[in-house]
Structure formats: structure tokens, C-alpha cells
Amino acid sequence: MGLFKSKEERKIERDIAVRKGINAMKRNIRNLERNEKEYLKKARRAKQLGDDKQLTFLKATLRRTATQRRVLERQMLSLETALQLKNQAEAMGEFAKSLNAVSMAISETFASTDLEATQKAFMNSVAQAESMEQRMDILLDMNEQMFEAEPAAADDIISEEEIDMLIDGESAAKSDRAFDDEIAERLKKLDRELDDK
């Protein structure tokens, strides 16, 4: 690794870091899903055996695991949104470079007679950059507020009734599968966007 890295090298390193983070989140979500299934099986066995103490422990563990998975899925959604904003910012940057090149070409072609058009193009670029900066500030404020907010209590996310329904096999499995499918689709989309880079 050289001491001084080019802009492109730094961009590639950032993209690799994002990809590693996404892959780690995917692994964690899969592990938590596996753990939920195992805890659910064990809770059903404890209920069949009439072991109330073990059943209570497994319910609490299942609730904690489901809460962790849902929080991680929310973080994944936040990361997807941030990645989209990054892509938009990069596109705006490319636009600004292209606009600058066009402005310079116009200036060279028409000499000083078209300086007014170049100035307008420059002013438009500045206004667009300010607009993008304001949107980024709003996003950063929203992210700060989101991460400053106290995490929801486990009871707010997974109720006792939901845990009982899971143990009794009466859960809304279709709803969970639909939610899992939606997350899987988002993860695939994110992978495709990173592969396009």
C-alpha cells in the first residue's frame, strides 16, 4: 500500500468496506434466523414436556433474538438508503465535472462572447450542489436522530402473544416469509448496485 492513494483507490477501498459490511450483516441476519428457528423448536418441546421454567427462558431468548434480527434488518435498510444517496452524490459529482468541461469547451469555442452562458451554467451547478448539500444535511440529521433514539423495548417489537403464536405454530408465517423475501430482494438489488460500480 502506497502512502498516497489516488481518488479511485480510495473509492475502491470504500466500496470494498461497504460490501464487507453488507456481507457481515447478511451473515448475522441468517444466523439470527437459524437461532430463532432452533429456539422455537426447543420452546415447542418444552411446552410439550410441560417444563414451564424452560419454556419461559426460551420465550425470552426467542424474543431477544427476534428483536436483534429486526434491528439488524432496520440497519440494513438504513445502509441501503445511504448507499443510494452515495450513488446519487457521485452522479451529481460526475454531472458537475461534465458541466465544467462543457463550460470550458464553450468558452474556448466562443471566446469571451459566451462568458454569460458559462456563468449561468456555473451558477446552476453551484445551486444544484447546494441543494444536494442541503439534502445530505437533512439525511445526516435524520440518521443522527434515528441512532440517538432509544431502542424500542423488546416487548414493543415482539409481543408475548406473538411468541405464543410462534410456539403454537399459529404465526403469520406467510407475512414473515414475505418480509424475508422483501429483504432478500433488497439485498440482491444492493449487490447488483455494488457490482455495477
N, C-alpha and C positions, 0 to 999 in steps of 0.2 A: 504494500500500500504506500503510495506516494504521500508526501506531506501536503502537497497542494493538489486538490482534486478538481476536475473540471465540473462545470454545472451539470453536465449529462451524467457523470459518475455519481454525483451527489443525488441526483434524481433517481437513478437506478437503485442506489442504496436505500432511499426512502421507500421506493416501490417494493423492494425485497422485504423491508421491515414490515410494511403493511401486509404483504402476503403471509409472512410468518405469523403475524398477529391473528389474521383471519383463520389460518390453519389451526393455530392453537385454540382459538375459540370454538371452531368446529369440533375438534377432538374433545374439548371439555363438555360441549353440549351432548355429544354422542355418549361420553362416559356417564354423564348425569342421567341420560335417558335409560342407559343399561342399568344403572343403580336403582332408578325408580322402579323398573320392572322387577328387579330382584327383591327389593323391599316389599313390593306389592304381593309377590308370590309368598313371601315369608309371613306377611300380615294375614293373608288368607289362611295359611297353615295354622298360625297362632289362633285365629278365630275358630277354626275347625277343632282345634285341640282344647279350646276354652281357656287358653292361657292369657288372661286379661292383662297381666303385668307386661308380658312380652308384646302383646298387641298394642298397648298404649305407647311403649317405647318405639315400636316400628311405625306407628302413625306419626309420631313426632319426627322421626328420621325421614319418613317419606315426605312430610310437609316441608322440612328443611331442604331436602334435595330438589323437590319440585320448585321451591322458591328460588334456589340458586340457578336452576336451569332457566326459569323465566327471566330472572335478572340478566343473565348472560345473553339471552335472546334479545332483550331490550338493548343491551350494549352493542350487540351485533347490528341491530337496526340503526343505532346512532353512528356506528362506524361506516355503514353503507351510505348514510346521508352525508357524512363528512367526506367520503371518497368521491361522491358525486360533486360536491362543492369544489373539491380539489381539481377535478377534471374540468369543471366549468371555469375555474380561475386560470388553469393552464390554457384553455381555449381562448379566454379573454386576453391572456398574455400574447399568445400567437397572433391574435387579431391585431393587437396594438403594434406588434413588430411589423406585421404585414402592412398595416396602415401607415406606419412610419416610412417603410420602404416605398410605398406608393406615393406618399407625400414628397419624398426626396426625388423620386423619378419625375413627378410633375414639375417640381421646382427646377430640376435640371433641364427638362424639355422646354418649358415655357419661360425660363429665366425669372426675372423679377415680376413679370406681368401677372403671374398666377400666385403670388405670395398670399393673397387674400384667401384663396381656396385652401392653401396649405394650412393657414392659420385656423380656418374653420374646422378642417379635419383634425388638427391638433386639439382644438378646444373640445370637439366631440369626443376625442379619445380620452381627454382629461375628465370630462363629465362622466363617461362610461366607467373609467377607473374609480372615480369617487363613488359612483353608485355601487360598484362591486365591493368596494371597501366598506361602505355602509352596511351592505347585506352580510358581509363577513363579520362585522362587529355585532350585528343582531344575532347571528348564528352563535358566535362565541358567548354572548351574554346568555342566550338560551341554554347552551351546553353547561355554562357555569351554574346557572340556576338549577338545571336538572341534576348535576352532580352534587350541589350543595344541599338539595332537598334531602330530608331524612328518608332512608329506605323504608318502604312500606313494611309493616309488621307482617310476619308470616301468615297470621290469621286473616289479614286483609287480602292477601293474594290467593291463598288456598284455605278454604273453609273446612271446618270439621265434617260438614255434610259431604263435601266433595271427596274427602279422604274416605269416608264410609262408603260412598258410592263406588269409588275405585276398588275398595276391598271387596265389596259385594258384587263387583263386575257389572254394575249398572251405570258406569261412567259414560259420558258422551264421547265415546271412542272416535266416532266419526269426526267430531269437532276437533279433537286433538290431532287426528291424522291430517285433517285439512290444514290446521295450523302448522304442523310439522312439514307438510308438503309445501306450504307457502314459504316457510323458512328455507327449505331445501332449494326451492326455485330461486329465492333471493341470493342464496349462496352461490348457485351456479351462475347467476347473472353477474355477480361481483367477480367471480373467477374469470368470466369472459371479458369483462371490462379490464381486468388486470392483464390478461393475456393479450389484449389489443394494444396495450401500451408498449 
